[in-house]
Amino acid sequence: MRGLPGRERRGRPDILHFTILEVLGSPLNKAERLEVYIHTQQGHMIWVNPKVRLPRNYDRFKSLFEKLLAEKVIESDAGEVLLRVLDSDLKSWVRGLGAGSVVLLSETGVRVEMRVLEELSKSPKPTVFVVGCFPHGDFSPEIRSIAHREVRLSEHTLDAWVAASRILCLLELVEAGNR
């Protein structure tokens, strides 16, 4: 992959696998209070049904996503759509969502306290949190151009699944406080 552009953000679907299992297993997702989308290096947007049970086995996960990218949709035996490749790029998707804020979680972002993110997540418009599931480097200029804020959650570099877990916990606390 040495000669490929953006090589530092390629070749590690295991990071996505672990992170997406973390997100889908969260109480927010189980309560269907979360929308999960995947943006690929090739620019595909993938919608993830909150009810999907992704394979725990990494090789089966890779095979499922290869099939998804070839067929554009994965359905259950009952015909329910579990995963779908959308006919949209990231910028169009964000515009169509009408997001109040797009927050990139980045090791080079401005260090913020969780209460700042808590305020953002209370907006009546959706807040999009973007977690990079790549091994090195940072977001491309294209991804940065859609962000309203670029933040870091810790003085330390966090694994994608740890960053996702911190955001999930924050959102669960915000939701519990709104009841």
N, C-alpha and C positions, 0 to 999 in steps of 0.2 A: 504493500500500500504506500510505500515511500514516495512514489511519484504522483499520487492522487491529491487533488486539491482538498483541503480540509481534512487531511488524513488523521489529525489528532481527535476528530470527532467521529471516526468510523470504526467499525469492526468489533464493537462490544455489545451485542444484543443481550448479553448476560446481565448487564447493568440495567437495561430496560426491564428484563424479565423479573429481576429481584424487586425493582422499584414498583412495577405495576402490580405485582402480587401484594406488596405492602399496601398500596393505595386501595386495591379492590377488597382487601380484607378489613378495611377500616370501618368503624361503626357508621361514619357519615355515608360511605358508599352503600353499606348494607341497608341503610334507611333511605336510599335513593335521593340523598341530599347533595350529591356531588356529580359533576359531569366530567368524564375523563376522555381526553383526546390525546392522540399520539401524532407527533409531526416527525416525519422521517427525513433523513439526510437528502433524499431524492425529492423532497417537497410534498409527499403524500400526507394528507390528513386522514386519520383513522378514528372513527367513533367507536367507543367501547361501551357496550351495554352494561349497566351496573350489575346485572344478574349473571354475567358470563363467569364461568369457572375455568380459568386458564390452566393449562397443564402445569403441574409442579415440576415435572421433568423438563430440563432445559432443551434437550434434543426434540422432544415433542412440541415444545413452545416454538422453536425455530421452524419446524415443519408446518405448524399451524399458520405462522405468519408468512411463510413462503406461499402457502396455498391462498391465504387472504390476498396477498399482493397480485397473484395470478388471476384469481376469480373475482376479486373486489368485494366479496361478501362471504361471511360464514354464518350459517343458520343452524339452529338446533334441529333435532329430529322432528320437532313439532312445527318447524317453520319460522320460529322466532329469530330475528336478526340479532346476532351476538356481537359481531364485529363488521364494520363497513368502511371501505375506503371512500371518502367523500370527494365530490367533484368540486373541490375548492382548494385554493392555496391558503397559506396561513394568514396573510394580510386580509384577504377577502373574508375569511372565516371570522377574524376578530371584528372587522367592520360590521358584518352581519349579526354578530352577537350583541353589538351595542355595549361592549364592556366599559364599565366605569373606570377600570384601571387594569393594566397589564403589568405584572410584577415579575421580573426575571430574578431568579435566585442564582447569584453568581459569586464566585470567590473574589472577583475584582470589584464588586458592587460596594455601595456605601453601607457601612455597618449600621443596622437599625435595631431598635428594641422591638420586642414582639408587640408592644402596645400600639406602635405605629402601624403595623400590619393589621392589627385588630381593628383599628379605625377604618382602614381601607376596605376590609372585608365586611363592614357594616353598611356599605353603600347600597342603595336600592338597585343599582345596576350591577351586573355580574363582575366579580373580580377574577381575573385569570392569573394563576400562579404558574410560571413556567420553570420546570426543573430540567436541567440538561443531563441526559443519561449517556454522556460520552466520557471517555477515559482521561483526556487531557484537553488543554486549551479552554476556549470560552466560546460564547455564542457568536455566530456569524453576524456581519453587519446587517443582513436582511432581518434576522431575528431581533437584533437590538433596535432596529428602526420601528418596530411595533410597540416597544416597551414604553410605559410611562415612568417606570422606576426600575432601577437595577440595584438590588440589595444583597447583602450577605447577612447570614443569621448568626455567625460566630466569628471569633478571631481565628479559628482553625478552618481549614478546608474540610468540608463535609462530603461524605458520600451522598449520591443522589437519593438513596432510600432514607437516609437520615434526615436530609433536608425536607423531603416529602413528609416524613413522619412528624417533624416539628410543625409544619404548616397544618397538617391534618389535626394535630392536637389543639393548635390555636383555634382552628375553625370549629372544632367540637366544643371548646370552651365558650366561644362567641355564641354558638347556637344554644348551648345550655343557659347562658345568661339572658338570651332573648325569650325564653319560655316563661 
